[in-house]
Amino acid sequence: MVTSIIKITYKKRFWAGVLLAQFLLFYGFSKSGTAIRFFELFFESQKKIHQLLFSWIPFSFGDLIYILLGIFLLYQIILCFKKKSRNKALLKLLAAINIFYFIYQVFWGMLYFQTPVIKKLSSQKEPEISKAKTLALRYLEKCKITRQNVREDRNGVFIITDLTSIQTEIVRQQARLPEYISNKNTPQINSFKPSLFKNVMNFTGILGYYNPFTAEAQYNAELPHTFIPFTSAHESSHQLGFAREQEANFVGYLIGVNSANPDLRYSTEYFTLKSLLRFIIEEDPEFVKTVLNQYSPAMKRDRMYERSFIFRHQGWLDDFFGFTNNLFLKSNQQEGSVTYSYFIDLLLNYEK
């Protein structure tokens, strides 16, 4: 009995030591350009394999993995409160955390330390409010025009009638990204999946997410349809290997803004306009009010539906996930979740 306890103690110390060693190892890798390049090349290989393995499955296999992992972790945590099973359960938890952390970092985590996209643009000046205003007015007019070419439901709100064609267009546009911004491989595989957690996502503020273990792009199918095309383009940018959130927004913008698909283009233009207005509002709220008043009647209906959806699903989960997402972004070389200035930096520099 005593010998068994000693062995378990040593094993717990071993796994705790391995976890600490991993933290130090991957921290060292994050400071090495050669190491980051290796992880970029590895990602190019594994993403295609993962998409071939999982894209044909009609539901999100990655979500199923998360559910099974969650059940396992919850069960082990419960066992930790029982004296007889505490040591073995804690040992299993430490082992699982080590394995999960290692796979996550190898498959995805190191990509947060790639060369920032802003360094690939010719000009890297700070965003100016005056230029953001000019661009906002331009995208207001773009939105008005494109909005006339999309479908509506019985309440006059924008609705998607062919999501598959949007997904196909996103995959096609991946291959048309400017080479000086993206030289990443584009497997041309449709691996978009509606999330199994859509009912929970409604209350979290999460629109979609990328699963690095299966290379699937998940989206919340219950969102207002104005969100879904651009959210899909954003998540497809993660599939390409752009880890930073605002860089994925920018690449999603490049995918959607020149698309021939009016649904994708409208969702992208509308997201761009909203992002510009969020950036401007602290400096000039009156300008933002003026632009909102200039929305077309159809755009105003879309905006009201978005606002009503958000209002119906506000709550503590939204606050909690916003807080945790903010911490996650800042721990991975990114600005907080409510900050749009990096996307605006990229947008204004590109638009020059």
C-alpha positions as CSV (number, residue, x, y, z in Angstrom):
1,M,0.0,0.0,0.0
2,V,2.8,2.4,1.0
3,T,4.8,1.4,-2.1
4,S,1.8,2.1,-4.3
5,I,1.3,5.5,-2.8
6,I,5.0,6.4,-3.3
7,K,4.8,5.3,-7.0
8,I,1.7,7.4,-7.6
9,T,3.4,10.4,-5.9
10,Y,6.4,10.0,-8.2
11,K,4.2,9.7,-11.2
12,K,2.3,12.9,-10.3
13,R,5.6,14.7,-9.8
14,F,6.8,13.4,-13.2
15,W,3.7,14.6,-15.1
16,A,3.9,18.0,-13.3
17,G,7.5,18.3,-14.2
18,V,6.8,17.3,-17.9
19,L,4.1,20.0,-18.0
20,L,6.6,22.6,-16.7
21,A,9.2,21.4,-19.2
22,Q,6.6,21.8,-22.0
23,F,5.9,25.4,-20.9
24,L,9.6,26.2,-21.1
25,L,10.2,24.3,-24.3
26,F,7.4,25.9,-26.3
27,Y,8.3,29.3,-24.8
28,G,11.8,28.8,-26.3
29,F,10.3,27.7,-29.6
30,S,8.2,30.9,-29.7
31,K,11.4,32.9,-29.7
32,S,13.0,31.0,-32.6
33,G,12.2,31.9,-36.2
34,T,13.5,28.5,-37.4
35,A,11.2,26.6,-35.0
36,I,8.2,28.7,-36.0
37,R,8.9,28.0,-39.6
38,F,9.0,24.3,-38.9
39,F,5.6,24.4,-37.2
40,E,4.2,26.4,-40.2
41,L,5.4,23.7,-42.6
42,F,4.1,21.0,-40.3
43,F,0.7,22.7,-40.2
44,E,0.5,22.7,-44.0
45,S,0.8,18.9,-44.0
46,Q,-1.4,18.1,-41.1
47,K,-4.3,20.4,-42.1
48,K,-4.8,18.6,-45.5
49,I,-4.6,15.2,-43.8
50,H,-7.1,16.3,-41.2
51,Q,-9.5,17.8,-43.7
52,L,-9.4,14.6,-45.8
53,L,-10.1,12.5,-42.7
54,F,-12.9,14.5,-41.2
55,S,-14.5,16.8,-43.9
56,W,-16.8,14.0,-45.2
57,I,-18.4,13.4,-41.8
58,P,-21.8,15.2,-41.8
59,F,-21.4,16.5,-38.3
60,S,-18.6,18.2,-36.4
61,F,-16.3,15.3,-35.3
62,G,-14.2,17.9,-33.4
63,D,-17.2,18.8,-31.3
64,L,-17.7,15.1,-30.5
65,I,-14.1,14.9,-29.4
66,Y,-14.7,17.9,-27.1
67,I,-17.8,16.3,-25.6
68,L,-16.0,13.0,-24.9
69,L,-13.0,14.9,-23.4
70,G,-15.3,17.0,-21.3
71,I,-17.0,13.9,-19.9
72,F,-13.7,12.3,-19.1
73,L,-12.3,15.4,-17.4
74,L,-15.6,16.0,-15.4
75,Y,-15.6,12.3,-14.3
76,Q,-11.9,12.5,-13.1
77,I,-12.6,15.8,-11.3
78,I,-15.5,14.1,-9.4
79,L,-13.2,11.2,-8.5
80,C,-10.8,13.7,-7.1
81,F,-13.3,14.4,-4.3
82,K,-13.3,10.8,-3.3
83,K,-10.5,9.8,-1.0
84,K,-10.0,6.3,-2.4
85,S,-9.7,7.4,-6.0
86,R,-8.2,10.9,-5.6
87,N,-4.6,10.0,-6.4
88,K,-5.3,8.0,-9.5
89,A,-7.8,10.5,-10.8
90,L,-5.3,13.4,-10.3
91,L,-2.7,11.4,-12.1
92,K,-5.0,10.8,-15.1
93,L,-5.9,14.5,-15.1
94,L,-2.2,15.5,-15.2
95,A,-1.5,13.0,-18.0
96,A,-4.5,14.2,-20.0
97,I,-3.5,17.9,-19.6
98,N,0.0,17.1,-20.8
99,I,-1.1,15.2,-23.8
100,F,-3.7,17.9,-24.8
101,Y,-1.3,20.8,-24.3
102,F,1.4,19.1,-26.4
103,I,-0.9,18.3,-29.3
104,Y,-2.5,21.7,-29.2
105,Q,0.8,23.5,-29.3
106,V,2.2,21.3,-32.1
107,F,-0.9,21.5,-34.2
108,W,-1.9,25.2,-33.6
109,G,-0.4,27.1,-30.7
110,M,2.9,28.0,-32.2
111,L,1.2,29.6,-35.2
112,Y,0.3,32.6,-33.0
113,F,4.0,33.6,-33.3
114,Q,4.2,33.7,-37.1
115,T,5.3,36.9,-38.8
116,P,2.4,39.4,-38.3
117,V,0.6,40.2,-41.5
118,I,1.0,44.0,-40.9
119,K,4.7,43.5,-41.7
120,K,3.9,42.2,-45.2
121,L,2.1,45.4,-46.2
122,S,4.2,48.2,-47.7
123,S,3.0,50.9,-45.3
124,Q,2.6,50.4,-41.6
125,K,1.3,53.7,-40.3
126,E,-1.1,54.1,-37.4
127,P,-4.8,54.1,-38.4
128,E,-6.2,57.6,-38.8
129,I,-9.7,58.5,-37.9
130,S,-10.2,60.7,-41.0
131,K,-9.2,57.8,-43.3
132,A,-11.4,55.4,-41.3
133,K,-14.3,57.8,-41.8
134,T,-13.7,58.0,-45.6
135,L,-13.6,54.2,-45.8
136,A,-16.7,53.9,-43.6
137,L,-18.7,56.1,-46.1
138,R,-17.4,54.0,-49.0
139,Y,-18.5,50.8,-47.4
140,L,-21.8,52.3,-46.5
141,E,-22.5,52.8,-50.2
142,K,-21.2,49.4,-51.1
143,C,-23.5,47.8,-48.5
144,K,-26.5,49.7,-49.9
145,I,-25.8,48.5,-53.4
146,T,-25.0,44.8,-52.5
147,R,-28.0,44.6,-50.1
148,Q,-30.3,45.1,-53.1
149,N,-29.1,41.9,-54.7
150,V,-29.7,39.5,-51.8
151,R,-32.8,37.6,-50.6
152,E,-35.1,38.5,-47.7
153,D,-37.4,36.6,-45.5
154,R,-41.1,37.6,-45.0
155,N,-40.0,40.3,-42.5
156,G,-37.6,41.9,-45.0
157,V,-34.5,40.6,-43.2
158,F,-31.5,39.3,-45.1
159,I,-31.6,35.5,-45.5
160,I,-29.2,32.9,-47.0
161,T,-30.8,30.5,-49.5
162,D,-27.8,28.5,-50.6
163,L,-25.1,28.1,-47.9
164,T,-23.2,25.5,-49.8
165,S,-22.5,27.9,-52.7
166,I,-21.1,30.4,-50.1
167,Q,-18.8,27.8,-48.7
168,T,-17.7,26.7,-52.1
169,E,-17.0,30.3,-53.0
170,I,-14.9,30.8,-49.8
171,V,-12.8,27.8,-50.6
172,R,-12.4,29.1,-54.2
173,Q,-11.4,32.6,-53.0
174,Q,-8.7,31.2,-50.7
175,A,-6.7,30.4,-53.7
176,R,-7.0,34.0,-55.0
177,L,-5.5,35.7,-52.0
178,P,-2.5,38.1,-52.8
179,E,0.7,36.1,-52.7
180,Y,2.5,38.8,-50.7
181,I,-0.1,38.3,-47.9
182,S,-0.6,34.5,-48.1
183,N,1.6,31.8,-49.6
184,K,-0.3,29.1,-47.7
185,N,-1.6,25.9,-49.4
186,T,-5.3,25.8,-50.2
187,P,-6.5,22.2,-50.3
188,Q,-9.8,23.2,-51.8
189,I,-11.8,21.0,-49.4
190,N,-15.1,22.1,-47.9
191,S,-14.8,21.4,-44.2
192,F,-17.4,23.8,-42.7
193,K,-19.7,22.3,-40.0
194,P,-22.5,23.7,-37.9
195,S,-21.5,23.6,-34.3
196,L,-23.2,21.0,-32.0
197,F,-23.1,23.6,-29.3
198,K,-25.2,26.2,-31.1
199,N,-27.7,26.6,-28.3
200,V,-25.0,27.4,-25.8
201,M,-23.1,29.6,-28.3
202,N,-26.2,31.9,-28.6
203,F,-25.5,33.0,-25.0
204,T,-21.7,33.3,-25.2
205,G,-21.1,35.9,-28.0
206,I,-19.1,33.2,-29.9
207,L,-19.9,33.2,-33.6
208,G,-17.7,30.4,-34.7
209,Y,-14.4,28.6,-33.9
210,Y,-11.7,26.5,-35.5
211,N,-10.9,23.0,-34.3
212,P,-7.1,22.5,-34.6
213,F,-7.5,18.8,-33.9
214,T,-9.7,18.1,-36.9
215,A,-9.2,21.2,-39.1
216,E,-13.0,21.8,-39.1
217,A,-14.5,25.3,-39.2
218,Q,-17.5,25.5,-36.9
219,Y,-20.2,28.2,-37.1
220,N,-23.4,28.8,-35.2
221,A,-26.2,28.0,-37.5
222,E,-28.7,30.0,-35.4
223,L,-27.0,33.3,-35.9
224,P,-28.7,36.1,-37.9
225,H,-27.7,35.4,-41.4
226,T,-25.8,38.6,-41.8
227,F,-23.1,37.0,-39.5
228,I,-22.8,33.5,-41.1
229,P,-21.0,34.1,-44.4
230,F,-18.3,36.3,-43.0
231,T,-17.9,34.1,-39.9
232,S,-17.3,31.2,-42.2
233,A,-14.7,33.2,-44.2
234,H,-13.1,34.1,-40.9
235,E,-12.9,30.5,-39.7
236,S,-11.6,29.4,-43.1
237,S,-8.7,31.8,-42.6
238,H,-7.8,29.8,-39.5
239,Q,-8.0,26.7,-41.6
240,L,-5.3,28.3,-43.9
241,G,-3.1,28.8,-40.8
242,F,-3.8,32.4,-39.8
243,A,-4.0,32.1,-36.0
244,R,-4.4,35.7,-34.8
245,E,-8.1,36.7,-34.6
246,Q,-7.8,40.1,-36.3
247,E,-5.6,38.7,-39.0
248,A,-8.2,36.0,-39.6
249,N,-10.7,38.9,-39.9
250,F,-8.5,40.6,-42.4
251,V,-8.0,37.5,-44.5
252,G,-11.7,36.8,-44.3
253,Y,-12.3,40.3,-45.6
254,L,-10.0,39.6,-48.5
255,I,-11.9,36.4,-49.2
256,G,-15.3,38.0,-49.2
257,V,-14.9,41.6,-50.4
258,N,-14.2,40.7,-54.0
259,S,-16.4,37.7,-54.2
260,A,-19.0,37.3,-57.0
261,N,-21.4,35.8,-54.4
262,P,-23.6,38.6,-53.2
263,D,-24.4,37.0,-49.8
264,L,-20.8,36.6,-49.0
265,R,-19.9,40.0,-50.3
266,Y,-22.7,41.7,-48.4
267,S,-21.8,40.0,-45.1
268,T,-18.2,41.0,-45.5
269,E,-18.9,44.6,-46.4
270,Y,-21.4,44.9,-43.5
271,F,-18.8,43.4,-41.1
272,T,-16.2,45.9,-42.4
273,L,-18.6,48.8,-42.0
274,K,-19.5,47.8,-38.4
275,S,-15.8,47.4,-37.5
276,L,-15.0,50.8,-38.8
277,L,-17.8,52.4,-36.9
278,R,-16.7,50.6,-33.7
279,F,-13.3,52.1,-34.2
280,I,-14.6,55.6,-34.9
281,I,-17.2,55.8,-32.2
282,E,-14.9,56.7,-29.3
283,E,-13.5,59.7,-31.2
284,D,-16.6,60.8,-33.0
285,P,-20.0,59.3,-31.9
286,E,-21.9,61.9,-33.9
287,F,-20.3,60.7,-37.2
288,V,-21.4,57.1,-36.3
289,K,-25.0,58.3,-35.6
290,T,-25.0,60.0,-39.0
291,V,-23.8,56.9,-40.8
292,L,-26.4,54.7,-39.0
293,N,-29.2,57.1,-40.0
294,Q,-28.0,56.8,-43.6
295,Y,-28.4,53.0,-43.6
296,S,-30.9,51.9,-46.3
297,P,-34.3,50.7,-45.0
298,A,-33.2,47.1,-45.7
299,M,-29.9,47.5,-43.8
300,K,-31.8,49.0,-40.8
301,R,-34.0,45.9,-40.7
302,D,-30.9,43.7,-40.7
303,R,-29.4,45.8,-37.9
304,M,-32.5,45.7,-35.8
305,Y,-32.7,41.9,-36.1
306,E,-29.1,41.6,-35.1
307,R,-29.7,43.8,-32.1
308,S,-32.8,41.9,-31.0
309,F,-30.9,38.6,-31.3
310,I,-28.1,39.9,-29.1
311,F,-30.5,41.4,-26.6
312,R,-32.4,38.1,-26.3
313,H,-29.3,36.2,-25.6
314,Q,-27.4,38.5,-23.2
315,G,-26.4,37.0,-19.8
316,W,-23.7,35.9,-17.5
317,L,-22.4,33.4,-20.0
318,D,-21.7,36.2,-22.5
319,D,-19.8,38.1,-19.8
320,F,-17.9,34.9,-18.8
321,F,-16.8,33.9,-22.3
322,G,-16.0,37.4,-23.2
323,F,-13.7,37.6,-20.2
324,T,-12.0,34.2,-20.8
325,N,-11.6,34.9,-24.5
326,N,-10.0,38.2,-23.7
327,L,-7.5,36.5,-21.5
328,F,-6.8,33.9,-24.1
329,L,-6.2,36.5,-26.8
330,K,-3.8,38.5,-24.7
331,S,-1.9,35.3,-23.7
332,N,-1.3,34.6,-27.5
333,Q,0.2,37.8,-28.6
334,Q,-3.1,39.4,-29.5
335,E,-5.2,42.4,-28.6
336,G,-8.2,41.9,-26.4
337,S,-11.4,40.6,-27.9
338,V,-13.2,43.9,-27.9
339,T,-10.3,45.7,-29.8
340,Y,-10.6,46.2,-33.5
341,S,-7.7,48.5,-34.1
342,Y,-5.3,45.8,-35.5
343,F,-7.9,44.8,-38.1
344,I,-8.4,48.5,-38.9
345,D,-4.6,48.9,-39.2
346,L,-4.5,46.1,-41.7
347,L,-7.5,47.3,-43.6
348,L,-6.4,50.9,-43.9
349,N,-2.9,49.9,-44.9
350,Y,-4.2,47.5,-47.5
351,E,-6.8,50.0,-48.9
352,K,-4.0,52.5,-49.7
